[in-house]
Structures are given as C-alpha cells and as structure tokens.
Amino acid sequence: MELTFKRSDFGADFTFGVATSSYQIEGHRHGGAGSTHWDTFAATPGNVVRGENGDIACDHYHRWEEDLDLLQAGGFDAYRFSTSWARVMPEGIGQVNAEGLDFYDKLVDGMLARGIDPYLTLYHWEMPSELAAKGGWQNRDVAKWFADYTEVLLKRLGDRVKAVATINEPWCVAWLSHFMGLHAPGLRDIKATAHAMHNVLLAHGTAVQAMRAMGQKNLGLVTNFEWAMPGDQSDRAKDLTDLYVSIYNRWFVQAAFTGTYPENVLEGLGPHMPKDWESDMETIASPVDFLGVNYYTCRRVVEAPDSLWPHIADKPGDLKKTAMDWEILPDGLFNILTFLRNEYTGDTPIYITENGLASYDLVENGAVFDPDRVEYLDQHIHAVKRAIDAGVPVKGYFAWSLLDNFEWALGYDKRFGLVHVDFNTLKRTPKYSYDLLKNALTR
C-alpha cells in the first residue's frame, strides 16, 4: 500500500501536521503536576483496562526533544499539542506551577527552533481533581476557572503560538463522561450531563472573550463528528438518527456558531438544564476564527427497545473496521465537511484536527509495517481534497497521532501512532506510515 497524494496537491498555504494530547503522552507524575480526575478515575478498579494510567505514558515530559525531532524529520508544518491544566495550576485555581509553565515554554520554543508551528489546545480532558471535587463541568464556576487558567497560560505562550483551540471534543467531555460514564468523571446522570453540555460551551465562550481581550488571534473550538445513518428503513430509525446527529454533530457547533441548541435535544435535556441558561448563549457564540474537526468513523442508529431517552442503540455495520471496532467510511468525512460548510461555518476556515486509525502494531526486525493505517490516511486525505474542490475552506490536516499513547479507558493496547512506542523501554520506532507520509510531504 502506498500514499497516492502529495503535498503539492493542496497548495502552498495548506498545513500538514500531527496531534497529541498532554495526559496521553507526557507522564503526569512528573514536573509538579497536580492530580486530575483521570488520575482518580484510573485508580478506581474497572475503569481502565488492566488498571493502566497516565503516570509515565510516553515520558514525553523528558523526551520532548526527541519527539520534536521526529516531527521535524517527518516534514510536518505544525504540531497540535495540548497543555495540562493541572500541570500549569495544580489545584486548578490559585498557585501556578512554575516548572509546568517552563516545560511548555521550552516545548513551544523547541517547535519554533525546528520550523514547526505550534497549534495549542487548552483542554484535552484532564480536569484538576480539586475542581472535579467542586463539581467540575457541572459547576457554572468552571467558566471562570477555565478563563483564569487560559489567561495564565497565554500570558506565557500567547506571543508564539500559531492558533489556540479552547476545548477538545466537548461531546466526550460532557456526554461520554457524564451520561455514558465511560470517561472521567464516570457519571451516568442526565442532570449532570445537561449541566456539562452547557457549561463546557460557556467555558469555551468565556475563554474566547478573555483571549480576545488579551489581543490573542486565531481562536477556535475542536469538535468531534460521526457520519450517522439509519440502521434500518423504519421511520423510527430515521427520527432517532436525526436525534443522534443533533446530540453528536449539532449541539456544540450550532451553539458556537448560532447561539442556539437543537430543539429535539432540548426535549430530553431541557428539564435538566441550568437555570437561566438562555442568558449565556451570546457568550457561547463569541465569534471564532476556525473550527477544528475530529473525524474517525460512522454510526448506524436503531431504536433501543425498552429504554429511556434518547432511545438510541448502535447497529453493527459490515465495513472494514479498526482496532477500536470503528467502521472506516472516508466518504463520511467529506459529508461532514460539506454539512458543516452548508449549515454552520460558511467561509470560516476548517482544520482536520484529528483523523487516524488504531491497530495492534508490532516491531518486527526493527520495523513496523502498518498498511491499514496507510490506506486509512490515504483515503481520508483524498476525502479532504474532494471537500476542498467542492468549496469547503479546509486549511489543514493533522493526523492522530504522532505517538502510540495512553488511550484513556482502553489503556495502551490500541495504537494510533505514526511512531511506535515500546511502553517497557519507551523506545520510539517510526512506522511504515510515518515514512510514506514523510515522502508524500516532500513532493
């Protein structure tokens, strides 16, 4: 399998990069970082495969120069990284950890020294434990806490970063973690969900306003999307698909771009929403300069019998699947991009901020052969090109991920990296996909 695109197909102003997140790679026990709700969630039996955690992860905290060298050698234009709130402010508010700020300072300078543009994400799921104990995303005060953290961080890094995204995948922050209970804090509570679904957006809007006041430019939000289809031909499946699309694909982007929530979702969440939530919508819709799109898979929706709202279940499909058991549908990325342009974003630039495949990669004879990842990347990058040709203003593509890493509740089995990490020795081994992508970016 080969890559059948080249950099020159996309124009000189198109950005090719890779992405990671702080907790998944850094090693959170180092450098004075405070506890997060992922530390406590992972310490609870049954939450994470084999009881694994982010204590060491890829030890990026000590090996960051080696990792940035891999970025430079791969010919990437940019690096989408995130900062850990609890590394910067161990209790989430108040005292600042100088060592944490120094680490991110060195990291940004290291990117610039290698000709790599820093694309910063402020929050990738690691809520400081002290704030989680105060309710975390359920507590309206989270908007101020987050804006204060944003100001502390951007006063230090803001003059050197190319772009700033507030929150990564708010659906995962709010729904997956408070309704489905699969990620920290591990709740299954509809009131907690409704509050989190709103407060995560209020925090986004408040942080955008704080950054605007500081003169920060190129601000955005990163949301995840799935292309959803009815799992059968019934009218009920079609209605539930529309509801799923509203929960997953519309709620966050619609609020951020129009200041409204989908009515069919409010039918379920409305009775549980925070008091006077409507008064926050102007803040939530504070203008952004770009939208980040994370896309991996599609969904087939059917009715869950004898269930409570939203009555939604998944139907397995017959497309080729990744190690996450996610179906591979590159056309879904094209469909999502045109849907967003037509319904919400218009001329606002879009970046593919995550896209990639998980597999069970092994080092054999000193190399890692991952043709399924090569095929996945090739098909999805071609889908991006089709969207650009159709008039969608896509300005960049970031593969997930640079490194194999801590895959949250799934531990370390599922490998998304272009670079293999031996979690016993921490040795890095660039994979076949890394080499082919490197070659494509030279042409």
LUMZA-513121 format. One record per residue: x, y, z of N, C-alpha, C in turn. Coordinates in steps of 0.2 Angstrom, whole numbers, padded with zeros to 4 digits, always signed. Layout:
BEGIN
XYZXYZXYZ ...
***
This chain:
BEGIN
+0004-0006+0000+0000+0000+0000+0004+0006+0000 +0003+0011-0004+0006+0017-0005+0002+0023-0004 +0004+0029-0002+0000+0035-0002+0000+0038-0009 -0006+0040-0011-0007+0042-0018-0008+0049-0019 -0006+0053-0013-0007+0061-0014+0000+0063-0013 +0001+0070-0014+0007+0073-0012+0006+0080-0010 +0010+0083-0006+0009+0090-0003+0007+0095-0008 +0010+0095-0014+0008+0100-0019+0001+0099-0022 -0002+0094-0020-0009+0094-0022-0014+0099-0019 -0011+0101-0013-0015+0105-0008-0014+0112-0008 -0008+0115-0011-0007+0122-0012-0002+0124-0006 +0001+0129-0007+0007+0131-0003+0004+0133+0004 -0002+0135+0005-0004+0138+0011-0008+0132+0016 -0008+0126+0013-0011+0121+0017-0006+0118+0022 -0009+0117+0028-0005+0114+0034-0005+0107+0035 +0000+0103+0035+0000+0096+0037+0004+0096+0044 +0000+0092+0048+0003+0092+0055+0001+0085+0058 +0003+0084+0064+0001+0079+0068-0001+0081+0075 -0005+0077+0079-0008+0079+0085-0006+0074+0091 -0006+0077+0097-0006+0073+0103-0010+0076+0108 -0010+0073+0114-0013+0077+0120-0009+0076+0126 -0009+0081+0130-0004+0081+0136-0004+0075+0140 -0010+0073+0143-0011+0067+0148-0009+0061+0145 -0010+0060+0138-0009+0054+0135-0002+0052+0133 +0003+0057+0134+0010+0056+0132+0015+0059+0137 +0013+0064+0141+0018+0067+0145+0021+0063+0151 +0017+0059+0154+0019+0056+0161+0017+0061+0166 +0011+0060+0169+0008+0066+0173+0011+0066+0180 +0015+0061+0182+0018+0061+0189+0024+0065+0189 +0026+0068+0184+0032+0072+0184+0031+0079+0184 +0036+0083+0186+0036+0090+0185+0031+0094+0189 +0029+0092+0195+0025+0096+0199+0017+0096+0197 +0015+0092+0193+0008+0092+0190+0004+0090+0196 -0002+0093+0197-0007+0091+0201-0011+0085+0199 -0015+0082+0204-0019+0077+0202-0025+0079+0197 -0027+0075+0193-0033+0076+0188-0038+0071+0190 -0044+0072+0187-0049+0067+0188-0048+0061+0184 -0043+0061+0179-0041+0055+0176-0036+0051+0180 -0033+0054+0184-0029+0050+0189-0033+0046+0194 -0038+0050+0197-0043+0046+0201-0047+0041+0198 -0049+0043+0192-0054+0038+0188-0050+0032+0186 -0043+0032+0184-0039+0027+0183-0037+0023+0189 -0037+0026+0195-0036+0022+0201-0042+0018+0203 -0047+0019+0200-0053+0015+0203-0054+0009+0199 -0054+0003+0202-0054-0004+0198-0060-0004+0193 -0058-0006+0188-0064-0007+0182-0064-0002+0177 -0061+0004+0179-0062+0010+0174-0058+0009+0168 -0051+0007+0169-0047+0007+0164-0044+0000+0163 -0043-0002+0157-0040-0009+0156-0034-0010+0160 -0034-0016+0163-0028-0018+0167-0026-0012+0172 -0030-0008+0174-0028-0003+0179-0023+0002+0177 -0022+0003+0170-0016+0007+0167-0018+0014+0168 -0013+0019+0168-0014+0026+0169-0009+0030+0165 -0009+0037+0166-0005+0041+0163+0001+0043+0167 +0003+0040+0172+0009+0042+0176+0015+0043+0172 +0016+0038+0168+0023+0038+0164+0021+0040+0156 +0016+0036+0154+0014+0037+0147+0020+0036+0142 +0021+0041+0138+0027+0040+0133+0033+0044+0136 +0032+0046+0142+0038+0050+0145+0040+0056+0141 +0035+0059+0138+0036+0065+0133+0039+0071+0137 +0037+0071+0144+0040+0076+0148+0048+0077+0148 +0051+0071+0148+0058+0070+0147+0061+0069+0140 +0057+0067+0136+0059+0065+0129+0056+0070+0124 +0054+0076+0126+0051+0080+0121+0055+0082+0115 +0062+0083+0116+0066+0085+0111+0067+0079+0106 +0067+0073+0108+0067+0068+0103+0061+0067+0099 +0055+0069+0102+0049+0069+0099+0048+0074+0094 +0050+0080+0096+0050+0086+0091+0055+0085+0085 +0061+0081+0087+0065+0079+0081+0061+0075+0076 +0057+0070+0079+0053+0066+0074+0048+0070+0070 +0045+0075+0073+0041+0080+0069+0045+0083+0064 +0051+0086+0065+0054+0089+0060+0057+0085+0055 +0059+0079+0057+0062+0074+0052+0056+0072+0047 +0050+0072+0050+0044+0069+0046+0042+0075+0041 +0044+0081+0041+0042+0086+0037+0036+0089+0038 +0034+0089+0044+0027+0092+0046+0028+0099+0047 +0022+0103+0045+0022+0110+0046+0021+0112+0053 +0017+0108+0057+0014+0110+0063+0013+0105+0068 +0012+0106+0074+0011+0101+0079+0005+0104+0083 +0000+0100+0083-0006+0101+0088-0005+0098+0094 -0003+0102+0100-0002+0099+0106-0007+0102+0111 -0007+0099+0117-0012+0102+0122-0008+0103+0128 -0010+0107+0133-0007+0109+0139-0012+0106+0145 -0008+0103+0150-0012+0101+0155-0014+0106+0161 -0020+0107+0162-0022+0112+0167-0019+0111+0173 -0019+0105+0176-0016+0103+0182-0009+0103+0182 -0005+0103+0177+0002+0104+0177+0004+0112+0177 -0001+0116+0175+0000+0123+0175-0002+0126+0182 -0008+0124+0184-0011+0126+0190-0013+0119+0194 -0009+0117+0198-0010+0110+0201-0017+0109+0205 -0020+0115+0207-0026+0114+0210-0032+0117+0206 -0030+0119+0200-0035+0122+0195-0036+0129+0196 -0035+0132+0202-0035+0139+0203-0030+0141+0208 -0028+0147+0208-0023+0149+0213-0016+0148+0211 -0012+0145+0215-0005+0144+0214-0003+0141+0207 +0002+0144+0204+0004+0142+0197+0011+0138+0198 +0011+0133+0194+0017+0128+0195+0022+0131+0190 +0027+0134+0192+0032+0137+0188+0036+0132+0183 +0037+0126+0186+0040+0121+0182+0036+0118+0176 +0029+0118+0177+0025+0117+0172+0025+0122+0166 +0024+0128+0168+0025+0133+0163+0031+0133+0160 +0037+0132+0163+0043+0132+0160+0043+0126+0155 +0040+0120+0156+0040+0115+0152+0037+0117+0145 +0031+0120+0146+0028+0122+0139+0031+0127+0136 +0034+0132+0139+0039+0137+0136+0044+0134+0132 +0048+0129+0135+0053+0125+0131+0050+0122+0125 +0044+0119+0126+0041+0115+0121+0040+0119+0115 +0037+0125+0116+0035+0129+0111+0041+0132+0107 +0046+0134+0111+0052+0136+0108+0056+0131+0104 +0055+0125+0107+0058+0119+0103+0055+0118+0096 +0048+0119+0096+0045+0119+0090+0047+0124+0085 +0047+0130+0087+0049+0136+0083+0056+0135+0080 +0061+0132+0085+0068+0131+0083+0068+0126+0077 +0063+0122+0077+0063+0117+0071+0059+0119+0065 +0056+0125+0065+0052+0127+0060+0045+0124+0060 +0043+0122+0066+0036+0119+0067+0031+0124+0070 +0025+0125+0067+0021+0130+0070+0017+0126+0076 +0017+0130+0082+0013+0127+0087+0005+0129+0087 +0001+0123+0087-0006+0124+0087-0008+0121+0094 -0010+0126+0099-0011+0124+0106-0019+0123+0107 -0020+0117+0110-0027+0116+0113-0026+0116+0121 -0031+0120+0124-0030+0122+0131-0033+0116+0135 -0037+0112+0133-0040+0107+0137-0042+0101+0133 -0038+0095+0135-0039+0089+0132-0041+0084+0138 -0046+0086+0142-0050+0081+0146-0047+0080+0153 -0041+0084+0155-0039+0082+0162-0041+0088+0167 -0047+0087+0169-0049+0092+0174-0045+0091+0181 -0042+0096+0184-0039+0096+0190-0044+0093+0196 -0041+0088+0200-0045+0085+0204-0049+0089+0209 -0045+0095+0211-0048+0099+0216-0055+0102+0213 -0054+0104+0207-0060+0107+0204-0066+0101+0202 -0063+0095+0201-0068+0090+0200-0072+0089+0206 -0069+0090+0212-0072+0089+0218-0077+0094+0220 -0077+0100+0216-0081+0105+0217-0087+0105+0211 -0087+0099+0208-0092+0098+0203-0090+0098+0196 -0083+0101+0195-0081+0101+0188-0085+0104+0183 -0086+0101+0177-0090+0103+0172-0098+0104+0174 -0100+0102+0179-0107+0103+0182-0108+0110+0185 -0102+0113+0187-0102+0119+0191-0101+0125+0186 -0106+0129+0186-0106+0135+0182-0099+0139+0183 -0096+0139+0189-0090+0142+0190-0084+0140+0186 -0085+0134+0183-0080+0131+0178-0078+0136+0173 -0083+0140+0171-0081+0145+0165-0076+0150+0167 -0076+0153+0174-0072+0157+0176-0065+0154+0178 -0065+0148+0181-0059+0144+0182-0055+0143+0176 -0059+0141+0170-0055+0140+0164-0053+0146+0161 -0056+0151+0161-0054+0158+0158-0048+0160+0162 -0048+0159+0169-0042+0161+0173-0036+0157+0171 -0036+0151+0170-0031+0146+0168-0029+0148+0161 -0033+0150+0156-0032+0152+0150-0027+0158+0150 -0029+0163+0154-0025+0169+0154-0018+0168+0157 -0017+0164+0162-0011+0162+0165-0006+0159+0159 -0009+0154+0156-0005+0151+0150-0004+0155+0145 -0008+0159+0142-0007+0163+0136-0003+0169+0138 -0003+0172+0144+0002+0177+0145+0009+0174+0144 +0010+0168+0145+0017+0165+0144+0018+0163+0137 +0013+0160+0134+0014+0157+0127+0011+0160+0121 +0007+0165+0123+0002+0168+0118+0006+0171+0112 +0012+0174+0113+0016+0178+0108+0019+0173+0103 +0019+0166+0104+0022+0162+0100+0018+0156+0097 +0012+0156+0099+0008+0150+0096+0004+0153+0090 +0003+0148+0085+0000+0150+0079-0007+0150+0079 -0010+0146+0083-0018+0146+0084-0019+0143+0091 -0025+0144+0094-0027+0142+0100-0034+0139+0100 -0035+0133+0101-0042+0130+0102-0043+0129+0110 -0049+0130+0111-0051+0130+0118-0052+0123+0121 -0056+0119+0119-0058+0113+0122-0058+0108+0116 -0055+0102+0118-0056+0096+0113-0062+0092+0114 -0066+0091+0109-0071+0086+0109-0076+0087+0115 -0080+0092+0115-0084+0093+0121-0089+0088+0122 -0091+0084+0116-0096+0079+0117-0093+0073+0122 -0086+0072+0121-0083+0067+0125-0083+0070+0133 -0081+0077+0133-0081+0080+0140-0087+0079+0143 -0093+0080+0140-0099+0081+0143-0103+0074+0143 -0105+0072+0137-0109+0066+0136-0106+0060+0137 -0100+0058+0134-0097+0052+0135-0095+0051+0143 -0094+0056+0146-0091+0056+0153-0096+0057+0158 -0102+0060+0157-0107+0061+0162-0114+0058+0160 -0115+0056+0154-0121+0052+0153-0120+0044+0152 -0114+0043+0148-0112+0036+0147-0108+0033+0152 -0104+0038+0155-0100+0036+0161-0093+0032+0159 -0091+0033+0153-0086+0029+0150-0079+0032+0151 -0079+0039+0152-0073+0043+0154-0074+0047+0160 -0068+0049+0163-0069+0053+0169-0073+0059+0168 -0078+0060+0173-0078+0058+0180-0082+0051+0180 -0084+0048+0175-0088+0042+0175-0095+0042+0178 -0099+0047+0176-0105+0048+0179-0110+0045+0174 -0116+0043+0176-0122+0042+0172-0128+0045+0175 -0129+0052+0173-0133+0056+0177-0136+0061+0172 -0142+0062+0170-0144+0066+0165-0144+0073+0167 -0145+0075+0173-0144+0082+0175-0137+0084+0175 -0132+0080+0177-0125+0081+0177-0123+0082+0169 -0126+0078+0165-0125+0079+0158-0127+0085+0155 -0133+0087+0157-0136+0094+0154-0132+0100+0156 -0130+0099+0163-0126+0105+0165-0119+0105+0162 -0116+0099+0161-0109+0099+0157-0110+0101+0150 -0115+0099+0147-0116+0100+0140-0116+0108+0139 -0119+0111+0144-0120+0119+0143-0113+0122+0146 -0111+0120+0151-0105+0123+0155-0099+0123+0151 -0098+0117+0147-0092+0116+0143-0092+0122+0137 -0098+0123+0135-0098+0129+0130-0098+0135+0133 -0100+0136+0139-0099+0143+0142-0092+0144+0144 -0088+0139+0146-0081+0140+0147-0078+0141+0140 -0080+0138+0135-0077+0140+0129-0078+0147+0127 -0084+0149+0127-0085+0156+0125-0082+0161+0130 -0082+0160+0136-0079+0164+0141-0071+0165+0140 -0068+0159+0138-0061+0159+0137-0059+0163+0130 -0064+0162+0125-0063+0166+0119-0063+0173+0121 -0068+0176+0125-0068+0183+0126-0062+0185+0130 -0060+0181+0135-0054+0183+0138-0048+0183+0134 -0047+0179+0129-0041+0179+0124-0042+0185+0120 -0048+0186+0117-0049+0192+0113-0047+0199+0117 -0048+0199+0123-0046+0205+0127-0039+0205+0128 -0035+0200+0127-0028+0200+0128-0025+0201+0121 -0029+0201+0116-0026+0203+0109-0024+0196+0106 -0026+0190+0108-0024+0184+0105-0028+0183+0099 -0025+0180+0094-0028+0179+0087-0029+0172+0086 -0033+0170+0080-0033+0163+0078-0036+0159+0083 -0042+0160+0085-0045+0156+0091-0051+0151+0088 -0051+0145+0091-0056+0141+0088-0058+0136+0094 -0063+0131+0091-0065+0126+0095-0064+0119+0091 -0063+0114+0095-0062+0107+0091-0067+0103+0093 -0071+0100+0089-0077+0096+0090-0076+0090+0086 -0079+0084+0089-0079+0078+0085-0086+0076+0082 -0085+0073+0076-0091+0071+0072-0091+0064+0070 -0097+0061+0069-0098+0055+0066-0103+0056+0060 -0102+0052+0055-0107+0052+0050-0112+0047+0052 -0119+0049+0053-0124+0044+0056-0129+0042+0050 -0131+0036+0050-0136+0033+0046-0141+0029+0049 -0147+0029+0047-0152+0024+0050-0149+0017+0049 -0150+0013+0054-0148+0006+0054-0153+0002+0051 -0159+0004+0049-0164+0001+0046-0169+0006+0042 -0174+0004+0039-0178+0008+0034-0184+0011+0038 -0185+0010+0044-0190+0012+0048-0190+0020+0049 -0196+0023+0050-0197+0030+0051-0194+0031+0058 -0194+0026+0063-0192+0027+0069-0184+0028+0069 -0181+0024+0065-0174+0024+0065-0171+0031+0061 -0175+0033+0057-0173+0040+0054-0174+0045+0059 -0179+0045+0063-0180+0050+0068-0175+0050+0073 -0173+0044+0075-0168+0043+0080-0161+0045+0077 -0160+0044+0071-0154+0046+0068-0153+0054+0068 -0159+0057+0067-0159+0064+0067-0157+0067+0074 -0160+0063+0079-0158+0065+0086-0151+0064+0088 -0148+0058+0085-0141+0057+0087-0137+0062+0083 -0139+0064+0077-0135+0069+0074-0135+0076+0078 -0141+0077+0081-0142+0083+0085-0137+0083+0091 -0137+0077+0094-0133+0077+0100-0126+0077+0099 -0124+0073+0094-0117+0072+0092-0114+0078+0088 -0117+0079+0082-0114+0083+0077-0117+0091+0077 -0123+0092+0080-0125+0099+0080-0125+0103+0086 -0126+0099+0092-0126+0103+0099-0121+0108+0099 -0115+0106+0099-0109+0111+0101-0108+0116+0095 -0108+0114+0089-0106+0118+0083-0112+0123+0082 -0118+0121+0083-0124+0125+0082-0124+0131+0088 -0122+0129+0094-0122+0134+0099-0116+0139+0098 -0110+0136+0096-0105+0141+0095-0106+0145+0089 -0109+0143+0084-0110+0147+0078-0117+0151+0077 -0122+0149+0081-0128+0152+0080-0131+0154+0087 -0128+0152+0092-0131+0154+0099-0138+0150+0101 -0139+0144+0098-0145+0141+0099-0143+0133+0100 -0148+0130+0103-0147+0122+0104-0152+0119+0100 -0151+0113+0097-0156+0109+0093-0162+0108+0098 -0168+0109+0095-0174+0108+0099-0176+0101+0101 -0174+0096+0096-0175+0089+0098-0171+0087+0104 -0165+0090+0105-0161+0088+0111-0164+0091+0117 -0166+0097+0116-0169+0101+0122-0175+0097+0125 -0179+0093+0120-0184+0089+0123-0182+0084+0128 -0176+0082+0128-0174+0077+0133-0170+0081+0139 -0165+0086+0137-0161+0089+0142-0164+0095+0145 -0169+0098+0141-0172+0104+0144-0174+0104+0151 -0178+0099+0154-0180+0100+0161-0174+0099+0166 -0168+0098+0163-0162+0097+0167-0157+0102+0166 -0158+0107+0162-0153+0112+0160-0152+0117+0166 -0146+0120+0167-0145+0125+0172-0150+0131+0171 -0152+0134+0177-0156+0139+0177-0154+0145+0173 -0158+0148+0169-0157+0154+0165-0151+0153+0160 -0151+0147+0158-0145+0145+0153-0146+0149+0147 -0152+0152+0145-0153+0155+0139-0148+0162+0139 -0147+0165+0145-0144+0171+0145-0136+0170+0144 -0134+0164+0143-0127+0163+0142-0125+0162+0134 -0131+0162+0130-0129+0160+0123-0125+0165+0119 -0126+0171+0121-0122+0176+0117-0115+0175+0119 -0113+0174+0125-0106+0172+0127-0104+0166+0123 -0108+0161+0123-0106+0154+0120-0104+0155+0112 -0108+0160+0109-0107+0161+0102-0102+0167+0100 -0098+0168+0105-0092+0173+0104-0089+0170+0097 -0088+0175+0093-0085+0173+0086-0078+0169+0086 -0077+0164+0082-0071+0161+0082-0068+0161+0075 -0062+0160+0074-0058+0161+0068-0057+0154+0064 -0059+0149+0068-0058+0142+0064-0062+0137+0068 -0064+0132+0065-0067+0126+0068-0062+0120+0067 -0061+0116+0072-0057+0110+0072-0062+0104+0071 -0060+0100+0067-0065+0094+0065-0061+0088+0067 -0063+0084+0072-0060+0077+0073-0065+0072+0070 -0063+0067+0066-0067+0063+0062-0063+0056+0062 -0067+0051+0064-0064+0044+0064-0069+0039+0060 -0075+0039+0061-0080+0034+0060-0087+0036+0058 -0091+0031+0057-0098+0032+0056-0102+0029+0061 -0109+0030+0061-0113+0026+0066-0120+0024+0062 -0122+0018+0064-0129+0016+0061-0134+0016+0067 -0139+0019+0067-0143+0021+0073-0150+0017+0072 -0152+0013+0077-0158+0010+0078-0161+0011+0085 -0167+0009+0086-0170+0010+0092-0168+0005+0097 -0167+0008+0103-0165+0003+0109-0172+0002+0112 -0174-0005+0112-0180-0007+0115-0180-0006+0122 -0186-0004+0125-0187-0003+0132-0182+0001+0136 -0180+0007+0132-0175+0011+0135-0178+0018+0137 -0174+0022+0141-0176+0029+0142-0173+0033+0136 -0175+0040+0136-0172+0044+0132-0165+0044+0132 -0161+0044+0126-0164+0046+0119-0166+0040+0115 -0166+0034+0118-0169+0028+0115-0164+0025+0109 -0158+0027+0109-0154+0026+0104-0149+0020+0105 -0148+0015+0100-0144+0010+0100-0140+0010+0094 -0134+0006+0094-0130+0006+0088-0131-0001+0084 -0131-0001+0078-0131-0007+0074-0125-0008+0071 -0122-0014+0072-0115-0015+0069-0116-0015+0061 -0111-0013+0058-0110-0012+0051-0105-0017+0048 -0105-0018+0041-0101-0023+0038-0095-0020+0034 -0093-0013+0036-0087-0011+0033-0081-0013+0037 -0075-0012+0033-0069-0014+0037-0068-0010+0043 -0066-0013+0048-0065-0009+0055-0058-0009+0057 -0057-0004+0062-0051-0003+0065-0050-0007+0071 -0045-0006+0075-0044-0010+0081-0049-0007+0087 -0052-0001+0086-0057+0001+0090-0064-0002+0088 -0064-0006+0083-0070-0008+0081-0075-0003+0078 -0071+0002+0075-0075+0008+0072-0074+0006+0064 -0080+0007+0061-0081+0006+0054-0077+0012+0050 -0074+0010+0045-0070+0015+0041-0074+0017+0035 -0076+0024+0035-0080+0027+0030-0077+0034+0028 -0072+0034+0023-0069+0040+0021-0074+0045+0019 -0079+0043+0015-0085+0047+0012-0088+0051+0018 -0088+0048+0024-0091+0052+0030-0088+0058+0031 -0081+0058+0030-0078+0065+0032-0079+0070+0027 -0080+0068+0020-0082+0073+0015-0089+0075+0017 -0093+0071+0019-0100+0073+0020-0101+0077+0026 -0097+0076+0031-0097+0080+0037-0094+0087+0035 -0089+0088+0031-0086+0094+0029-0091+0098+0025 -0094+0095+0021-0099+0099+0017-0105+0101+0021 -0108+0097+0025-0113+0098+0030-0111+0104+0034 -0105+0104+0037-0103+0110+0041-0103+0116+0037 -0100+0116+0031-0100+0122+0027-0106+0125+0026 -0111+0120+0024-0118+0122+0021-0122+0125+0027 -0121+0122+0033-0126+0123+0038-0124+0128+0044 -0117+0128+0045-0115+0132+0050-0109+0137+0049 -0104+0134+0046-0097+0138+0046-0096+0142+0040 -0099+0141+0035-0099+0145+0029-0091+0146+0027 -0089+0152+0027-0082+0154+0025-0077+0153+0030 -0079+0151+0036-0074+0150+0042-0070+0145+0040 -0063+0146+0041-0058+0140+0040-0060+0134+0044 -0058+0128+0041-0059+0122+0045-0052+0118+0045 -0050+0116+0050-0044+0111+0051-0047+0104+0053 -0044+0099+0049-0045+0092+0052-0040+0092+0057 -0042+0092+0064-0038+0092+0069-0036+0085+0072 -0040+0080+0070-0038+0073+0072-0042+0069+0066 -0038+0064+0064-0040+0058+0060-0035+0053+0060 -0037+0047+0061-0032+0041+0061-0035+0035+0063 -0031+0030+0063-0033+0023+0064-0029+0019+0070 -0033+0016+0074-0030+0011+0079-0028+0004+0076 -0023+0002+0078-0021-0005+0076-0017-0008+0081 -0015-0015+0081-0011-0018+0085-0004-0019+0082 +0000-0014+0082+0006-0014+0079+0012-0017+0083 +0016-0021+0079+0022-0024+0082+0028-0022+0079 +0034-0022+0082+0040-0021+0079+0043-0028+0077 +0044-0028+0071+0047-0035+0068+0053-0033+0064 +0059-0036+0066+0065-0035+0063+0067-0027+0063 +0065-0024+0068+0067-0017+0069+0062-0012+0065 +0057-0014+0063+0052-0010+0059+0045-0012+0060 +0041-0007+0059+0033-0008+0060+0030-0007+0053 +0027-0012+0051+0023-0012+0045+0016-0011+0046 +0013-0005+0044+0006-0004+0046+0002-0002+0039 +0001-0006+0035-0003-0004+0028-0010-0002+0029 -0013-0005+0034-0020-0002+0036-0020+0005+0037 -0015+0007+0041-0015+0015+0043-0014+0019+0036 -0009+0016+0032-0008+0020+0026-0014+0020+0022 -0018+0015+0021-0024+0015+0017-0029+0020+0020 -0030+0020+0027-0034+0024+0030-0032+0032+0029 -0026+0033+0030-0024+0040+0029-0025+0042+0022 -0023+0038+0017-0024+0040+0010-0031+0041+0008 -0035+0037+0010-0042+0038+0008-0045+0044+0012 -0044+0046+0018-0047+0051+0021-0044+0058+0019 -0037+0058+0017-0034+0064+0015-0037+0065+0008 -0038+0060+0004-0042+0061-0003-0049+0064-0002 -0052+0062+0004-0059+0065+0005-0058+0072+0007 -0053+0074+0010-0052+0081+0012-0051+0085+0005 -0047+0082+0001-0046+0086-0006-0052+0086-0010 -0057+0081-0009-0063+0082-0013-0067+0088-0010 -0067+0088-0003-0071+0093+0000-0068+0100-0002 -0062+0101-0002-0059+0107-0004-0061+0109-0011 -0061+0104-0016-0063+0105-0023-0070+0107-0023 -0074+0105-0018-0081+0107-0018-0083+0113-0015 -0077+0117-0013-0078+0123-0010-0078+0124-0002 -0076+0119+0001-0076+0119+0009-0069+0122+0010 -0068+0127+0014-0062+0130+0016-0058+0126+0021 -0056+0120+0019-0051+0116+0024-0044+0119+0023 -0041+0121+0028-0034+0124+0028-0029+0120+0031 -0031+0114+0034-0025+0110+0036-0028+0103+0038 -0023+0098+0039-0025+0091+0041-0019+0089+0046 -0022+0087+0052-0017+0084+0057-0019+0077+0059 -0014+0073+0058-0015+0065+0059-0015+0064+0066 -0019+0060+0069-0019+0057+0075-0016+0050+0075 -0010+0049+0078-0007+0053+0082+0001+0053+0081 +0005+0057+0083+0012+0056+0082+0014+0050+0086 +0012+0049+0092+0015+0043+0096+0009+0038+0098 +0011+0032+0098+0006+0027+0102+0006+0030+0109 +0000+0030+0112-0001+0033+0119-0006+0030+0123 -0007+0033+0129-0012+0031+0133-0019+0032+0130 -0023+0027+0129-0029+0028+0125-0035+0028+0130 -0034+0032+0135-0039+0033+0140-0042+0026+0144 -0048+0025+0144-0051+0019+0147-0048+0013+0144 -0045+0013+0138-0043+0007+0134-0036+0006+0135 -0033+0010+0140-0026+0008+0141-0021+0009+0135 -0016+0004+0135-0011+0005+0130-0011+0000+0124 -0016-0004+0123-0017-0008+0118-0018-0005+0111 -0022+0000+0111-0024+0002+0104-0019+0008+0102 -0016+0006+0097-0010+0011+0095-0013+0015+0089 -0013+0022+0090-0014+0026+0084-0008+0030+0081 -0002+0028+0084+0003+0032+0082+0006+0031+0075 +0009+0036+0072+0014+0036+0067+0021+0033+0069 +0022+0034+0075+0028+0031+0078+0026+0026+0084 +0029+0020+0084+0028+0015+0089+0032+0017+0095 +0028+0016+0101+0032+0017+0107+0032+0010+0111 +0037+0008+0113+0038+0002+0117+0037+0004+0124 +0031+0002+0127+0030+0005+0134+0034+0002+0139 +0038-0003+0138+0043-0005+0143+0049-0001+0143 +0052+0000+0137+0058+0004+0136+0057+0011+0134 +0051+0013+0131+0050+0019+0129+0053+0021+0122 +0056+0016+0119+0060+0017+0113+0054+0019+0107 +0056+0024+0103+0052+0026+0098+0054+0023+0091 +0050+0020+0087+0051+0017+0081+0046+0020+0076 +0049+0024+0071+0044+0026+0066+0041+0021+0062 +0035+0021+0060+0031+0016+0057+0032+0017+0049 +0030+0012+0045+0029+0012+0038+0025+0018+0036 +0020+0020+0040+0015+0025+0038+0019+0032+0039 +0023+0033+0044+0027+0039+0045+0032+0040+0039 +0035+0035+0037+0040+0035+0031+0036+0037+0025 +0031+0034+0024+0027+0036+0017+0024+0043+0018 +0022+0045+0024+0019+0052+0024+0025+0057+0024 +0030+0055+0026+0036+0060+0026+0038+0061+0018 +0038+0055+0014+0039+0056+0007+0034+0060+0004 +0028+0059+0005+0022+0062+0002+0023+0070+0003 +0025+0072+0009+0026+0079+0011+0032+0082+0007 +0036+0078+0004+0042+0081+0001+0040+0082-0007 +0034+0080-0009+0033+0081-0016+0027+0086-0017 
***
